[in-house]
């Protein structure tokens, strides 16, 4: 089954059913990406028809969790956009430095590298002790990785380079 088989009418109904059944709203996801991911999942799990797939997603809680893990986009890295973090260092953190409590919400945080990046910035600015960082994601599996706070050693070189480009001056 190709992603061309996933017509708008079917996809609209399927996404409404997911929202009604599971409370997850995928309606505004980019359609080309969503079609590719659904086609891949349908092929990998060898569903004969779209209806078989739909019924499995809607009726099987364990399969629905698998569906969420496969459909969501989990892209993150520490200091992923160094220019953004540089701006935070220079302009935003000084502007909020006198606030008695700083609350920052990371929606769609994936495995949390950007949340940890923010914590590093706040620590370096001596603001972490009066900050609350909230981290949420639609995918419970990636949140478990976030809670552990363990990241692959192979990524540390890139993370360190991003940190330095963001204006970081301490040892990463």
C-alpha positions in Angstrom: 0.0 0.0 0.0 1.5 3.4 -1.1 0.9 6.7 0.6 -1.1 7.8 -2.4 -3.7 5.3 -1.2 -4.3 7.4 1.9 -6.8 9.8 0.4 -7.7 13.0 2.3 -11.2 11.8 3.0 -10.0 8.5 4.6 -7.2 10.3 6.5 -9.6 13.0 7.8 -12.0 10.4 9.2 -9.1 8.3 10.6 -7.6 11.3 12.4 -11.1 12.3 13.8 -11.5 8.8 15.0 -8.2 8.9 16.8 -9.1 12.2 18.5 -12.5 10.8 19.6 -11.2 7.4 20.7 -7.8 8.3 22.2 -7.8 12.1 22.7 -4.7 12.6 20.5 -5.0 15.3 17.9 -2.9 14.6 14.7 -5.3 16.7 12.5 -2.8 19.5 11.8 0.3 17.2 11.2 1.9 17.8 7.8 0.0 15.6 5.4 2.9 14.4 3.2 5.0 13.4 6.3 2.0 11.7 7.9 1.2 9.8 4.8 4.8 8.5 4.5 4.8 7.5 8.1 1.5 5.7 7.9 2.4 3.9 4.7 5.6 2.7 6.3 3.8 1.5 9.4 1.1 -0.2 7.4 3.7 -2.0 5.3 6.0 -2.9 8.2 3.1 -4.4 10.2 1.7 -6.1 7.1 -1.9 -4.8 7.2 -3.9 -6.1 4.3 -6.3 -3.2 4.2 -6.7 0.3 5.6 -9.7 -0.8 7.5 -7.7 -3.5 9.3 -5.1 -0.9 10.2 -7.8 1.6 11.4 -9.5 -1.0 13.6 -6.2 -2.0 15.2 -5.2 1.6 16.0 -8.6 2.4 17.4 -9.2 -0.8 19.3 -5.8 -2.0 20.6 -4.3 0.3 23.3 -0.8 -1.4 23.0 -0.8 -1.0 19.3 -2.0 2.6 19.6 1.1 3.4 21.8 3.3 1.8 19.0 1.4 3.9 16.4 2.2 7.1 18.4 5.9 6.1 18.7 6.1 5.5 14.9 4.1 8.6 13.8 5.6 11.3 16.0 8.7 13.1 14.9 11.4 13.0 17.6 14.1 15.4 16.5 16.2 17.1 19.1 19.8 17.7 20.1 21.5 19.9 22.7 21.8 23.5 21.7 20.2 22.4 18.4 20.0 26.0 17.0 23.1 27.7 18.5 22.0 31.2 17.3 18.7 30.8 19.2 20.5 29.9 22.4 22.9 32.7 21.8 20.0 35.1 21.7 18.6 33.6 24.9 21.9 34.1 26.6 22.3 37.7 25.5 18.8 39.1 25.5 16.1 36.9 27.1 17.8 35.7 30.3 19.1 39.2 31.3 15.5 40.5 30.7 14.0 38.0 33.0 16.8 37.8 35.5 15.0 39.7 38.2 11.8 37.7 38.0 11.1 35.8 41.3 10.1 32.6 39.4 10.8 31.6 35.8 8.6 29.0 34.2 9.5 27.5 30.8 7.5 25.0 29.0 9.0 22.8 26.3 6.1 21.3 24.4 7.0 18.5 22.1 10.3 18.0 23.9 11.1 14.5 22.5 13.9 13.0 24.6 14.7 16.3 26.2 18.1 17.5 24.9 16.7 21.0 24.4 15.2 21.0 28.0 18.7 20.1 29.4 20.2 22.8 27.2 17.9 25.3 28.8 18.8 24.0 32.3 22.5 24.6 31.4 21.8 28.1 30.3 19.8 28.9 33.4 22.5 27.3 35.7 25.2 29.4 34.0 23.1 32.6 34.5 22.5 31.6 38.1 18.8 31.4 37.5 18.1 27.6 37.7 17.4 27.7 41.4 14.3 29.8 40.8 13.2 28.2 37.5 10.6 25.5 36.7 11.1 23.6 33.5 8.1 21.8 32.1 8.7 19.1 29.5 5.8 17.5 27.6 5.5 15.3 24.6 2.7 13.3 23.0 4.9 10.2 22.9 5.3 8.6 26.3 8.3 6.5 25.2 10.5 9.5 24.6 9.5 11.1 27.9 10.9 8.0 29.6 14.2 8.7 28.0 14.0 12.3 29.1 13.4 11.3 32.7 16.6 9.1 32.6 18.7 12.0 31.3 21.1 9.6 29.5 22.3 10.6 26.1 24.5 8.7 23.6 28.3 9.4 23.9 28.5 9.6 20.1 26.4 12.8 20.2 28.5 14.6 22.7 31.0 16.0 20.1 28.1 17.7 18.2 26.4 18.9 21.4 29.7 20.4 22.6 30.2 22.2 19.3 26.7 23.5 19.5 27.3 24.7 23.0 30.4 26.6 22.1 28.6 28.2 19.0 25.8 29.3 21.3 28.3 31.3 23.4 29.1 28.7 26.0 32.4 29.2 27.7 32.6 26.4 30.2 33.6 22.8 29.8 30.7 20.9 28.3 
